[in-house]
């Protein structure tokens, strides 16, 4: 399998205007809702189509920004002394909050999709810090700044306890500065590898960041302790002074703003648009980022409203993350998701390589084609099989209801039903006439052909739930199903 896909996209950052060649239709609405969330059912697609697409993008972003932060859990201020069994109980709270996030992804879409992006950018790993309060504070920050000011986001993320523990900031003192966070601040979080900084900049920055060591009981907030801070003279990016934590961030964005803007906009592009960045588009987004003093919302609005984003050539070009794959399917099929399904999604996503709050390392999950290999691809098939099998045995009428809602309750044309389901779940619909014919054959199942030929068969037949389930199983095995 090749390691890259050529970016053959067209269009600019100019606002998109639908026309006869590229209309605002169901395919583009689903594309928008998959990239700006985790897919959508028939009703939300219809809602999108009832709006001007650019107005609808603004509406989605406005709604995401206006969402209140989740209520804190009852244990939000617990430290380790509050746990009767510190070896087991904290994990229960970790899982509780993780499942709540998955539930929020299903309900709120865009904000949580962007928070998930930031989770894979400002990486911390639960297995390193192991404290539910720290998990909650870190996650809240991802939601709070999802569309906020990136300068403030960076400033705050370095002080969150999960990051201070994960990258050793809580151990860094004037007597023994730890360079881990300083290095990742530049290499991963703002500038990109080997882009505008030196090893000496890292050394001096580590000194400036010392002092965040104030903790007596684990899982309590971590505070700044002046006596542990190196108050000597440092030189960072050519600027010399008695620099501290805030100074580092002020100097970084003043002296290296262009590099920051390019790096962040390139990552946004690769995650939300195409794995191979169009550098002209990235530069345009970076200019918008800097012109708006590193506010993120204007960048997302410009990108998601552009003719570039809506162009045919980008639809179905990125591999779904495991979480996306497992959330998008029930959302688009309008199937029920209860607490047991949420737990399954968390567990199975972990088996497929995406364990929430536990990325593989500080660089995060590589994403896109790295998600797919001979094990994870068949694993995706098997997980969808498991979900379909459980549903057909407990709620078989959900399959009939979905097909009737999508196609119409009076339909007696198996080709129409099959084509509509393929169009609904695959980014570009059936790949060919042969692919459609094969899917129709699967859908017809064991029902004798004469019942189709005479028009006696329809979606009220007893066999329909199983027919729909078999077709969905077939669709989930198509290569295009793994794409958004």
Secondary structure per residue as TSV (DSSP state, phi and psi in degrees):
chain	resnum	aa	ss	phi	psi
A	1	X	-	360.0	130.1
A	2	X	-	-63.7	155.2
A	3	X	S	-88.9	-14.5
A	4	X	-	-135.4	160.3
A	5	X	-	-121.2	126.9
A	6	X	-	-62.7	139.3
A	7	X	-	-88.9	104.2
A	8	X	-	-105.7	25.7
A	9	X	-	-71.3	160.7
A	10	X	-	-127.8	178.0
A	11	X	-	90.5	163.9
A	12	X	-	-118.9	-170.1
A	13	X	S	-83.8	4.2
A	14	X	S	-62.7	146.4
A	15	X	B	-56.8	137.6
A	16	X	-	-75.3	136.8
A	17	X	-	-119.8	114.2
A	18	X	-	-59.9	148.5
A	19	X	-	-146.6	-174.6
A	20	X	S	-66.2	-27.4
A	21	X	S	-80.5	-34.3
A	22	X	S	-133.5	79.6
A	23	X	-	-79.9	160.2
A	24	X	-	-82.0	96.9
A	25	X	-	-131.2	-176.4
A	26	X	H	-59.5	-38.9
A	27	X	H	-61.4	-44.9
A	28	X	H	-72.8	-34.0
A	29	X	H	-63.3	-42.9
A	30	X	H	-65.7	-39.4
A	31	X	H	-56.8	-48.1
A	32	X	H	-60.4	-45.9
A	33	X	H	-74.4	-23.9
A	34	X	H	-76.1	-41.6
A	35	X	H	-75.1	-31.9
A	36	X	T	-99.6	22.3
A	37	X	S	176.4	-144.3
A	38	X	S	-124.3	39.6
A	39	X	-	84.8	-176.4
A	40	X	-	-162.6	155.4
A	41	X	-	-80.1	179.8
A	42	X	H	-57.1	-39.8
A	43	X	H	-68.2	-40.5
A	44	X	H	-69.8	-33.7
A	45	X	H	-62.0	-43.7
A	46	X	H	-63.3	-38.3
A	47	X	H	-62.9	-43.3
A	48	X	H	-60.1	-44.0
A	49	X	H	-68.8	-20.3
A	50	X	T	-77.5	-9.0
A	51	X	S	-110.8	157.7
A	52	X	-	-61.4	133.9
A	53	X	H	-59.2	-37.6
A	54	X	H	-71.6	-37.5
A	55	X	H	-63.5	-37.1
A	56	X	H	-68.3	-37.9
A	57	X	H	-59.7	-47.0
A	58	X	H	-59.3	-40.6
A	59	X	H	-62.9	-44.6
A	60	X	H	-61.9	-44.1
A	61	X	H	-68.7	-41.9
A	62	X	H	-60.0	-43.0
A	63	X	H	-64.3	-40.8
A	64	X	H	-64.2	-41.8
A	65	X	H	-66.6	-36.4
A	66	X	H	-79.3	-12.9
A	67	X	-	-59.4	131.5
A	68	X	-	-69.3	154.6
A	69	X	-	-69.2	148.9
A	70	X	-	-58.5	148.5
A	71	X	-	-60.5	139.7
A	72	X	-	-65.6	146.2
A	73	X	-	-69.2	163.7
A	74	X	T	-60.2	-26.2
A	75	X	T	-98.9	17.2
A	76	X	T	-60.0	-26.2
A	77	X	T	-113.3	19.2
A	78	X	-	-74.3	142.5
A	79	X	-	-109.8	-176.9
A	80	X	G	-65.0	-23.3
A	81	X	G	-70.6	-18.2
A	82	X	G	-83.2	-7.7
A	83	X	-	-97.5	122.5
A	84	X	S	-66.1	-37.8
A	85	X	S	-125.9	90.5
A	86	X	T	-68.4	-12.2
A	87	X	T	-86.0	-16.8
A	88	X	T	-124.0	-48.4
A	89	X	H	-57.4	-41.9
A	90	X	H	-57.8	-36.4
A	91	X	H	-65.1	-35.8
A	92	X	H	-60.1	-40.2
A	93	X	H	-72.0	-37.6
A	94	X	H	-56.3	-47.8
A	95	X	H	-67.6	-38.3
A	96	X	H	-57.2	-47.1
A	97	X	H	-73.6	-33.0
A	98	X	H	-64.6	-44.0
A	99	X	H	-67.5	-33.3
A	100	X	H	-63.2	-38.2
A	101	X	H	-65.5	-42.1
A	102	X	H	-61.7	-40.5
A	103	X	H	-61.5	-41.2
A	104	X	H	-65.4	-35.4
A	105	X	H	-59.7	-43.3
A	106	X	H	-63.8	-37.2
A	107	X	H	-86.6	-39.1
A	108	X	H	-108.5	-18.4
A	109	X	T	64.6	-96.2
A	110	X	H	-59.9	-51.5
A	111	X	H	-59.4	-39.9
A	112	X	H	-74.5	-30.0
A	113	X	H	-64.2	-42.2
A	114	X	H	-70.7	-38.2
A	115	X	H	-62.0	-37.7
A	116	X	H	-64.3	-39.1
A	117	X	H	-59.0	-46.8
A	118	X	H	-68.2	-31.7
A	119	X	H	-59.4	-33.1
A	120	X	T	-90.5	1.0
A	121	X	T	-103.6	-59.3
A	122	X	S	-88.6	74.4
A	123	X	-	-73.8	132.6
A	124	X	-	-129.4	161.3
A	125	X	B	-128.2	118.1
A	126	X	H	-52.9	-40.8
A	127	X	H	-62.3	-16.2
A	128	X	H	-89.2	-44.2
A	129	X	H	-97.7	-30.7
A	130	X	-	57.4	29.5
A	131	X	-	-127.3	121.8
A	132	X	H	-59.7	-38.5
A	133	X	H	-60.6	-41.3
A	134	X	H	-67.4	-38.6
A	135	X	H	-59.2	-47.8
A	136	X	H	-62.3	-45.8
A	137	X	H	-64.6	-40.3
A	138	X	H	-64.1	-48.0
A	139	X	H	-63.7	-40.4
A	140	X	H	-60.0	-36.7
A	141	X	H	-65.7	-39.7
A	142	X	H	-60.3	-40.4
A	143	X	H	-73.1	-42.4
A	144	X	H	-61.8	-40.5
A	145	X	T	-104.8	12.8
A	146	X	T	-50.6	-42.3
A	147	X	T	-117.9	18.6
A	148	X	S	-90.4	-154.1
A	149	X	B	-86.1	121.7
A	150	X	H	-68.0	-34.5
A	151	X	H	-59.9	-44.8
A	152	X	H	-69.7	-35.2
A	153	X	H	-58.3	-50.5
A	154	X	H	-62.2	-41.8
A	155	X	H	-60.4	-41.5
A	156	X	H	-79.7	-34.1
A	157	X	H	-65.1	-33.1
A	158	X	T	-70.3	-16.6
A	159	X	T	-101.0	-6.5
A	160	X	S	-71.6	137.9
A	161	X	H	-56.9	-36.1
A	162	X	H	-58.4	-41.0
A	163	X	H	-74.0	-39.0
A	164	X	H	-62.1	-35.0
A	165	X	H	-78.4	-47.0
A	166	X	H	-60.5	-45.2
A	167	X	T	-107.2	24.4
A	168	X	T	70.3	16.4
A	169	X	G	-62.6	-32.8
A	170	X	G	-69.0	-13.7
A	171	X	G	-99.5	-5.5
A	172	X	-	-88.8	116.5
A	173	X	B	-126.0	170.1
A	174	X	T	-63.0	-23.4
A	175	X	T	-82.4	-26.0
A	176	X	B	-148.5	76.1
A	177	X	-	-64.8	134.8
A	178	X	-	-100.3	129.7
A	179	X	-	-89.7	-3.3
A	180	X	H	-57.6	-52.8
A	181	X	H	-68.0	-41.0
A	182	X	H	-57.0	-42.3
A	183	X	H	-65.6	-46.8
A	184	X	H	-72.7	-27.7
A	185	X	I	-54.4	-42.2
A	186	X	I	-87.9	-48.7
A	187	X	I	-68.5	-38.3
A	188	X	I	-112.9	-41.2
A	189	X	I	-87.8	-23.7
A	190	X	I	-135.4	-50.1
A	191	X	S	-99.6	-33.3
A	192	X	-	94.8	156.1
A	193	X	T	-58.6	130.4
A	194	X	T	55.3	39.7
A	195	X	S	-125.4	80.5
A	196	X	S	94.4	14.5
A	197	X	-	-140.5	161.3
A	198	X	-	-121.7	169.6
A	199	X	H	-61.0	-35.1
A	200	X	H	-67.4	-35.9
A	201	X	H	-59.3	-40.9
A	202	X	H	-63.8	-45.7
A	203	X	H	-59.7	-47.0
A	204	X	H	-69.6	-36.2
A	205	X	H	-65.5	-41.7
A	206	X	H	-57.6	-40.0
A	207	X	H	-63.4	-41.9
A	208	X	H	-68.1	-24.9
A	209	X	T	-90.7	-0.2
A	210	X	T	-68.4	157.4
A	211	X	T	113.8	-9.2
A	212	X	-	-88.0	72.3
A	213	X	-	-126.5	5.4
A	214	X	B	-79.6	92.4
A	215	X	-	-152.8	132.9
A	216	X	S	-111.9	-34.7
A	217	X	S	-124.2	129.9
A	218	X	T	-61.2	143.5
A	219	X	T	83.0	2.7
A	220	X	S	-85.0	160.2
A	221	X	-	-55.9	151.2
A	222	X	-	-105.7	125.9
A	223	X	B	-112.8	168.0
A	224	X	-	-85.0	132.5
A	225	X	-	-118.1	103.8
A	226	X	G	-53.2	-36.4
A	227	X	G	-67.9	-19.2
A	228	X	G	-92.1	-2.0
A	229	X	S	-89.1	137.6
A	230	X	-	-77.8	108.9
A	231	X	-	-100.9	23.6
A	232	X	S	-82.0	174.6
A	233	X	-	-75.8	134.8
A	234	X	E	-130.3	154.7
A	235	X	E	-119.7	117.4
A	236	X	E	-127.2	122.5
A	237	X	T	52.1	38.7
A	238	X	T	82.2	-1.0
A	239	X	E	-102.6	127.6
A	240	X	E	-112.6	134.8
A	241	X	E	174.9	179.7
A	242	X	-	-85.3	74.0
A	243	X	-	-82.1	145.5
A	244	X	-	-123.1	-164.1
A	245	X	H	-56.9	-54.2
A	246	X	H	-64.5	-35.0
A	247	X	H	-61.9	-39.4
A	248	X	H	-54.6	-45.8
A	249	X	H	-72.9	-37.1
A	250	X	H	-63.4	-43.9
A	251	X	H	-67.6	-42.5
A	252	X	H	-55.2	-51.0
A	253	X	H	-77.5	-25.9
A	254	X	H	-74.9	-39.9
A	255	X	H	-95.5	-22.0
A	256	X	S	-131.5	29.2
A	257	X	H	-59.6	-40.7
A	258	X	H	-62.9	-44.1
A	259	X	H	-65.2	-39.3
A	260	X	H	-60.9	-48.8
A	261	X	H	-59.8	-44.9
A	262	X	H	-63.6	-44.9
A	263	X	H	-64.4	-46.6
A	264	X	H	-69.1	-42.9
A	265	X	H	-66.9	-32.0
A	266	X	H	-66.1	-40.7
A	267	X	H	-67.7	-41.0
A	268	X	H	-59.4	-46.0
A	269	X	H	-59.7	-47.8
A	270	X	H	-64.1	-32.3
A	271	X	H	-83.0	-39.3
A	272	X	H	-100.0	-14.4
A	273	X	T	-120.8	-64.2
A	274	X	-	-158.9	141.4
A	275	X	S	-65.9	-21.4
A	276	X	S	-107.5	110.0
A	277	X	-	-69.6	141.7
A	278	X	-	-87.7	109.5
A	279	X	H	-67.8	-26.9
A	280	X	H	-66.7	-41.8
A	281	X	H	-65.5	-43.9
A	282	X	H	-58.6	-43.8
A	283	X	H	-64.5	-38.1
A	284	X	H	-63.7	-42.3
A	285	X	H	-64.9	-39.9
A	286	X	H	-62.9	-38.4
A	287	X	H	-63.5	-40.5
A	288	X	H	-65.0	-41.1
A	289	X	H	-58.3	-48.8
A	290	X	H	-70.0	-39.1
A	291	X	H	-63.9	-23.4
A	292	X	T	-105.4	25.7
A	293	X	T	53.7	40.3
A	294	X	T	66.8	29.0
A	295	X	B	-77.2	133.4
A	296	X	S	-80.7	-35.3
A	297	X	H	-55.4	-44.5
A	298	X	H	-61.1	-31.8
A	299	X	H	-67.7	-47.5
A	300	X	H	-63.5	-40.8
A	301	X	H	-62.4	-47.0
A	302	X	H	-61.6	-44.2
A	303	X	H	-66.3	-49.8
A	304	X	H	-75.6	-11.8
A	305	X	T	-101.9	0.8
A	306	X	B	-81.3	154.4
A	307	X	H	-63.7	-28.6
A	308	X	H	-61.9	-47.4
A	309	X	H	-64.1	-36.5
A	310	X	H	-88.9	-1.3
A	311	X	S	-65.5	144.5
A	312	X	G	-48.3	-39.3
A	313	X	G	-72.1	-9.2
A	314	X	G	-101.9	-9.3
A	315	X	T	-72.0	124.9
A	316	X	T	73.5	42.3
A	317	X	-	-116.7	-2.2
A	318	X	S	-125.6	142.7
A	319	X	B	-75.9	132.7
A	320	X	-	-63.8	139.1
A	321	X	-	-62.4	157.2
A	322	X	H	-54.1	-43.1
A	323	X	H	-61.2	-43.9
A	324	X	H	-59.3	-46.8
A	325	X	H	-59.7	-45.0
A	326	X	H	-79.3	-22.3
A	327	X	H	-88.1	-40.4
A	328	X	H	-62.8	-38.4
A	329	X	H	-60.8	-55.9
A	330	X	H	-67.7	-30.7
A	331	X	H	-63.5	-47.5
A	332	X	H	-74.1	-25.8
A	333	X	H	-88.3	-4.4
A	334	X	T	56.9	38.3
A	335	X	-	-90.6	153.5
A	336	X	-	-69.4	145.5
A	337	X	-	-129.8	104.6
A	338	X	-	-100.0	-174.5
A	339	X	H	-61.3	-34.3
A	340	X	H	-68.4	-35.3
A	341	X	H	-68.9	-38.9
A	342	X	H	-57.5	-44.6
A	343	X	H	-64.3	-38.1
A	344	X	H	-63.7	-42.2
A	345	X	H	-60.2	-46.0
A	346	X	H	-60.3	-47.9
A	347	X	H	-65.7	-48.2
A	348	X	H	-69.6	-35.9
A	349	X	H	-60.7	-38.0
A	350	X	H	-63.1	-41.5
A	351	X	H	-63.3	-31.1
A	352	X	T	-84.9	0.2
A	353	X	T	110.4	-1.4
A	354	X	-	-119.4	83.8
A	355	X	-	-90.2	105.8
A	356	X	T	-55.5	137.2
A	357	X	T	69.6	9.1
A	358	X	B	-139.7	59.2
A	359	X	-	-57.1	164.2
A	360	X	S	-63.5	-34.9
A	361	X	S	-164.4	-173.6
A	362	X	T	-64.6	-21.9
A	363	X	T	-80.9	-9.2
A	364	X	-	83.4	-179.3
A	365	X	-	-70.5	132.0
A	366	X	-	-61.7	-34.6
A	367	X	-	81.1	-179.7
A	368	X	G	49.7	-123.9
A	369	X	G	-65.8	-19.3
A	370	X	G	-65.3	-17.8
A	371	X	G	-73.7	-19.1
A	372	X	-	-111.6	122.2
A	373	X	S	-145.4	-175.8
A	374	X	H	-63.3	-27.4
A	375	X	H	-82.6	-48.3
A	376	X	H	-72.4	-30.2
A	377	X	H	-66.2	-49.6
A	378	X	H	-66.1	-30.5
A	379	X	H	-62.8	-40.9
A	380	X	H	-61.0	-44.0
A	381	X	H	-59.2	-46.9
A	382	X	H	-65.9	-35.5
A	383	X	H	-68.5	-42.1
A	384	X	H	-63.3	-40.5
A	385	X	H	-56.7	-46.4
A	386	X	H	-59.9	-45.1
A	387	X	H	-64.4	-45.5
A	388	X	H	-63.7	-41.9
A	389	X	H	-62.7	-44.4
A	390	X	H	-63.4	-42.2
A	391	X	H	-70.1	-41.4
A	392	X	H	-66.4	-26.2
A	393	X	H	-85.7	-20.1
A	394	X	H	-114.5	-31.8
A	395	X	-	-139.8	62.7
A	396	X	T	-61.3	-30.9
A	397	X	H	-68.6	-14.7
A	398	X	H	-60.9	-33.1
A	399	X	H	-69.9	-45.5
A	400	X	H	-63.1	-44.5
A	401	X	H	-61.8	-40.8
A	402	X	H	-61.6	-47.3
A	403	X	H	-63.7	-41.8
A	404	X	H	-66.9	-39.7
A	405	X	H	-63.5	-37.8
A	406	X	H	-78.2	-40.6
A	407	X	H	-108.9	-28.8
A	408	X	-	118.7	137.3
A	409	X	T	-71.2	-20.8
A	410	X	T	-95.9	7.2
A	411	X	-	-68.2	134.8
A	412	X	-	-126.9	20.2
A	413	X	-	-107.4	105.4
A	414	X	H	-65.3	-27.8
A	415	X	H	-68.5	-43.0
A	416	X	H	-62.2	-45.4
A	417	X	H	-59.6	-47.3
A	418	X	H	-62.1	-46.3
A	419	X	H	-62.3	-41.1
A	420	X	H	-65.0	-38.4
A	421	X	H	-69.2	-38.8
A	422	X	H	-63.5	-42.0
A	423	X	H	-66.2	-31.8
A	424	X	H	-72.8	-38.0
A	425	X	H	-101.9	-22.2
A	426	X	S	-103.8	133.7
A	427	X	T	-54.5	-36.9
A	428	X	T	-113.8	14.5
A	429	X	S	74.0	-166.3
A	430	X	-	-60.7	137.6
A	431	X	S	-70.7	-25.6
A	432	X	S	-164.7	172.4
A	433	X	H	-63.8	-37.8
A	434	X	H	-63.3	-38.8
A	435	X	H	-65.5	-39.7
A	436	X	H	-65.4	-44.7
A	437	X	H	-60.3	-41.5
A	438	X	H	-63.9	-43.0
A	439	X	H	-65.1	-38.5
A	440	X	H	-61.5	-42.1
A	441	X	H	-60.9	-42.0
A	442	X	H	-62.1	-45.0
A	443	X	H	-65.8	-37.6
A	444	X	H	-65.2	-27.1
A	445	X	T	56.4	-132.2
A	446	X	T	-100.1	9.3
A	447	X	S	-70.7	126.6
A	448	X	-	-57.2	141.5
A	449	X	H	-60.5	-30.5
A	450	X	H	-64.6	-26.1
A	451	X	H	-70.7	-30.4
A	452	X	H	-75.0	-43.5
A	453	X	H	-62.6	-35.1
A	454	X	T	-90.3	-2.9
A	455	X	T	77.7	13.3
A	456	X	-	-75.2	-33.9
A	457	X	-	-70.0	142.9
A	458	X	-	-155.2	-178.8
A	459	X	T	-74.8	0.2
A	460	X	T	-91.3	-4.7
A	461	X	S	-64.6	150.3
A	462	X	T	-60.1	-30.2
A	463	X	T	-77.4	-11.5
A	464	X	H	-60.7	-44.6
A	465	X	H	-54.1	-42.9
A	466	X	H	-69.5	-35.6
A	467	X	H	-63.8	-44.6
A	468	X	H	-65.1	-42.1
A	469	X	H	-60.9	-43.0
A	470	X	H	-65.6	-38.1
A	471	X	H	-66.9	-40.4
A	472	X	H	-64.4	-37.7
A	473	X	H	-61.1	-43.1
A	474	X	H	-63.2	-45.2
A	475	X	H	-61.0	-41.7
A	476	X	H	-65.0	-15.4
A	477	X	T	-94.3	-1.3
A	478	X	S	-78.4	139.9
A	479	X	G	-54.6	-36.6
A	480	X	G	-67.6	-21.5
A	481	X	G	-64.5	-27.2
A	482	X	G	-78.8	-2.0
A	483	X	B	-108.6	156.0
A	484	X	-	-130.9	360.0
